[in-house]
Amino acid sequence: MKFIHCADIHLDTPLQGLAQYPGAPVTEIRNATRRAFERVLDAAVSERADFLVVAGDLYDTGLKSFESALFFNKQMARLKDAGIDVYLVYGNHDAASKLIKQLRPPGNVHIFRSSEPQTFSNDELRVAIHGQSFATPEIVEDLAAKYPPPISGFFNIGVLHTNLTGVSEHANYAPCSLETLKNKGYQYWALGHVHKRQILCTDPYIVYPGNIQGRHGKEQGEKTCELVTVDDAGTVSVKTIATSVVPWVEAEIDASGCQTADDVYERIRTTLGGLLSEGKERVIALRLRILGTTDAHTELNRDPEQVRNEAISIANECGNGLLWVERVQVATLPSIDRQALLKRDDPIGEVARIVAGLRHDPTSVTAWDTIAELQKKLPSEIGEGADALKLDVATLSTAVEEAEGLLLARLSASEAL
Amino acid sequence: MRIDRIDLIRFGHFVNNGIDLPAKKPDYYLIYGDNEVGKSTLLRGISALFFGVPNRTPDVHSCKASELRLGATISDGERSFSFRRRKGTSGTLLNVNEGQIQEAALSPFLRELDRERFEQFFGLNHERLREGGEELLRGKGDIGSALFQAAGLLDLRNLLDELNAEAGELFSATSRANSTKPINCGLQEYKQAKSEVVRLAISGKAVKDKQAELETAKENVDKLKAESQSRQQELVRLRRIASNKPDLARLEELRTELSALELVPALPADSRKQRDEAAAALAAATSQIETLTADIVQRKERIKNLPASSSFKTHEKEVEELNTETSAYTHSVADRVKRTGEQNEAIQRAEADWKGIWPHRPISDAETLRTVYSRKAEVLAMITEHARLSTAAAAAEEQLRSATEERERLQEELAGHPVRPDPANLIATIEQAKSLGDTGHAMAKLKSDVERLTADATRDQRTLRCWSGTLQELETLRTPLLTTIDQYARDWDAAASSRRDLKARLSSVAEMISAKHRDLHRLAAQVGKAGENELTEIRARRDQLWQLIRASAFEKSLSPEDAQKQSGSSEQLPGAFTEHLRRADQTADLRFANAKEVAIHDQLVKEIDSARLEQQRIERELERMESEDDGLRQRWAGEWHALGSAPLSPSEMKEWMQARKAILDRLQQAREKENDHHLLQERASNAAAQISARLTECGSETKRENESLSVLLRVADGFAKEIAEQRRAVNDIHRRLQSLSLEKCQQRLDECRARLLDWSRKWSPLVTALLLPEASTPDQVAEAVALLEKVYGNLQIANDKQYRVRRIGENIELFEKRVSQVVSAIDASLSAMPPGMAVKELHSRLVEIGKADTERATLEAQNARDETSIANCRSRLQTASGVLSRLRELANCEDDQQLEAAITSAEAKSEKQEEYDRIALGLIQRNAVPEVKQVEEEASGYELDLLNSEVVASEERLKTLQDEFFNAGSRHRELTTEFERLQASDESTFQAQKVEDALARVRPAVGQYLRLRLASEVLQRAIESYRDKHQGPVLKRASELFSILTLGDHCGLTTGFSDDDKPVMVAIRKNREQVTVDGLSDGTRDQLYLALRLAAIEHHVKTVAPCPVIFDDILINSDDSRASAALQVISELAKRTQVLFFTHHRRLAELGMKAGAQIIELDSATAAIA
């Protein structure tokens, strides 16, 4: 028996943080979650899987259109033609969306009810699949506790959207413990909710496959689903199948020892060349972090936008249109003695002392007219999501540090420093 | 810091010169000398001493660049430091012994000075003085920028503008919707994409409606399809019946015709063909038999005429073989002659070689030497061995001689080295001490740091505002917490802000009242006194007068006099009442006539009243706030009661707290460094004691109890190296002596000689065996052996050739014998011919006879084949006759003519039967029935005409149905496509991605904007803060100095504003007239620049440390009186810091001397210092 276990599809959720620029591979990124889901289904068909298990969060909360549900139905029809059944629980995101419940999926899709646990069994395959959907977005009780006992002589699969205790920093929905799952007597737990792949136990198998496509810079690396094979003796083997259409990669560039920005760019070029060979002809969403104590600090911080443009240019040059530079973070350190600056009796010393004062109370800058004007104009969404930009203590502290870096860099350039 | 002495060792044209500058009050030296005597060189030299010699210097012309040297002794009141400087890129600071020292050794003296600041403030020539002034003008009057040029304020202003411009490029709060600024633009795109997401979203109702419509269309298509199929089947049936009708009619006709031919006999279908083929076969066979018989007769005749083969046949093989060998025979005859010649030549060569070595012996003796020649390898090996042994013997002899000489030399050398103790312990102690580092420098640095930090802390606490106590008191001073200060700052700012707001509102209300009064005044011309208040007033007066009239005239409750009196009017009561009655009516009429203006007027009056109330309320609120502020100030002062004086504002006190913390931090650092100093000193002493002890152990005789650790280390290091070197040399000699072995050399020589003797013993018999003289050398023997090898070679060749000639002769004889035998057997007449020619003739005859035999065999074979063909023809003739007989019998006829008629009738009957069967089979297959009968039954109910009309009607109905089906199908496909498009739709998703895209674009831009704005604000505040702190006193002092330097022509400096509202510097003439900098004469401008520099120098000397100031002919534009004033001012400066004033004007030197300067004269002839 073979089946595929996937979770956290978040169909049609936009990828965050990718600003367009000339030469960026725009077309490839369009509908990345759809393409990733199609890869899951391709695998189901090509591997001749008996069924597919989706462990919640098929859709994304923020969606207000039926597009996603229609797309899903069409894809399910494709599996129906291939004779593949689908077992699906709704997760917290699905429960938050009222739209999807109005559209009935094809007959091969079995959706677990939300009122109580439900079991679908297949006598031919000798498999029993237990599960329960989320009725509301915020389920705080342990759903697994009420799952039925295993059916003897059958391969029992538990499908559960849950935040397993101590596993992640995700919202604590339907919490349960590893012990509860181990003691249930099932042979495989198909979990969802945590976006990073984890095999928590191999006897029985308790698996978070992670989401199938990274949605932002914090969901790094290859994303996968699980191809689970159970032989006649009941032995389980698990194989991962890569599904990312656009993998997110954070590359750290160690600028230590670089004398000039050109040296740093050369290192970026070397790093990007290596990345592409790992990219398997796919678009890579790339976040660059330039680190280290370097003589090029001043040059890099004088105009961070210039650094970003250079990085984009290098990416376009050696990326063959497959590298999308999401962010370039210059986090180098200067070889400047701050304590000595604080003691200087000149305007540079004043700069150092004012910045030192702002470090104690960075939010005081929100009272400055220019900052207040900006804050009024910004939409609330800019402060939401993985790359949220809020004018809070953390952001302003960083901004103060960066502003100091910028100032010292420019001052250094003007030889005032 | 001051310069005590300058040594110009090799610099410019100075060689081994020096200037002593002993300290005195004022510390003022005027260095006088003609042009080109070296004043400017001296100024460059002082700069080079402190900060290094520039790569491109004009001062390398009296020596090589590497030999350029300067030196100086400097002091700061507590310590003195002598050093030298060479030219180079690093490590150019040297001690007086030319040892390299760290650049940091100068830091305690230079403090915060670098080359740039020194040359701009402390090493001034007239050019630099003016350049600084020009900067003032280039700064467009920005006083701060010019005054603190060294601190980079001008650059800072430019940077500030740059930052603001960059931020402005990113975002503007007031930009229009179509702005191109990245943040504004991104936000606009974000809004558009969001609205697009909503617009393009697919609703549930839309999906359901589309699904229902699709299902209806599908049902309609299915229904029309079923009906159409049914109609199609009926039409097919009718068309089939119609098409059967003609065939059925033809079947009926055929049945009639076949019954008429029932008696005709049946013949095989191919009867005609059989008869024709049999007749043709009869004719062909007869003709062929005749032709073949004639051919056979002709061939037999030809065979008779061919020649017979006779006796040649028995010798055919021998003739063929001899013919083949003839050419080999001819070649052998020629080859025998050639080989005989070669044999003779080889014998002659062998004899010639033999005579070269053994001239008196016959060549036949060569065979006797075969035995010894077989030992050729042994002979050659002995020759090689002899050479090797001779060389080895010579080498051994040379080695023995050389070793003997080396031993004598080393023994002499060893006698010259004394025995020294092992320095391991000393080295270990040195390494241990070195691990402490440069303790002297570190201690000096620590000590310097302690002093500097303590001095800085003391200086800072003296300049700390609101503080008059000591450092210890400052340390223990009880102050409010920072959070408390922040709370006060917020309350303070809030109160100030509220007051500002209230005052602004008060001012605004007053302005409003004033404006409304102006409006009232404007309306007065039209409305006059017809305001609502005036009307009410007149009416009240009118009513009052009426009440008085009524009381006096009708009610009699008041006398007319009292009434008149109470009316308060000089006019009679009735008249006054009438007048007010009239005025009231008149006013009311006026109001009525100017109703609009009146309404505005009344409204304005009301608004003014209301505004006045507001004005009073704000004033009361302000009073209340003043009272609260007093309370806040008192509480604030209470928080700082330990300070002993009134505190500044909370934000200022926050800065005060930071300043205090900085002072206390310095104090703490000073204490820590002092502890480090003590610890290091103790370690250094211990290490020095240990090194002294080890030195004594190692035999050092000098006592060094009071030496510093660094000196001891140098001495000990050198001593240890010296001992180690000497021990290493002695060990080396011993090792080399051991390696020399004379006995071994002698032994090797003896061995070589013994082997040579052995060799000679084996050599003599060999020479004798070779029939050579005994005295033959190995080289002569080698030559004989080589020649003997050649003799043997040629003899061998001669033998080979002789054998070959013999073999060729045998072959020739055998061939000739075989030819003779064959010729005798076949034709004896040919025996007279040479053997080769006889063979050729026989072979030619043999070929002719062979050709005749071949032709005979061919003709006989062809005859046999023709005989067989005749037999076959006869057999075919018989078969054809049989076929014709059988056909006549079947047709029941006698001859071929009757047979022809019978075949024709049978063929006609067969054709009709075939047509019948074909039509019937077609009907059965087309109608898919087992028999024709069923087709006939189905068609029997239809007349052909009616049937056709029914088909036409059915076709028309089917066409209509197909049109409807096509339309319904199209609609269904359209709907299916639409639904599939819906299923594949991603427009809303795409727009959602665009929303994220816009946000992603905005976020970094916002981040960059934030950085730029923060940087710009911080810089702005830093500039203002610095200016607040420093500009005031410096400008004030510059103003005083400017007045002195211009001898009172100008009474000072102040700041004004340029046309574009930027601050500019303004000079005030003694008549109080203000003049901008560019309005000053060159001389006055020089005085201004000097005043600004002197003020800044004084500031540096006061706040940082004294530093020598060098002026190089800066008074070239000043007259005597102003120059005198300048020299006097400089003399005042010299009381606080050292001043060196260079000039080539004798007059200035005299004036300087009067101002207290000591004159030092540079001699142009010798460049020596007088």
Interface residues (C-beta under 8 A of the other chain):
Chain A: D12 P14 L15 Q16 G17 L18 A19 Q20 I29 R30 N31 R34 G62 L63 K64 S65 F66 E67 S68 L70 F71 N73 K74 L99 Q102 L103 P304 E305 R308 E326 R327 L342 K343 R344 D345 D346 P347 I348 E350 V351 R353 I354 V355 A356 G357 L358 H360 D361 V365 W368 T370 I371 E373 L374 K376 K377 L378 P379 E381 I382 G385 D387 L389 L391 T395 L396 A399 V400 E402 A403 E404 L406 L407 R410 L411 S414 E415 A416
Chain B: E112 F148 A151 G152 L153 D155 L156 N158 L159 E162 L163 A167 F171 A173 I183 L187 Y190 K191 V197 V198 L200 A201 I202 S203 G204 A206 V207 K208 D456 L482 D486 K654 E655 Q658 A662 E980 L982 Q983 A984 S985 D986 E987 S988 T989 F990 A992 Q993 V995 E996 D997 L999 A1000 R1001 V1002 R1003 P1004 V1006 G1007 Q1008 Y1009 L1010 R1011 L1012 R1013 L1014 A1015 E1017 V1018 L1019 R1021 A1022 I1023 S1025 Y1026 T1103 V1104
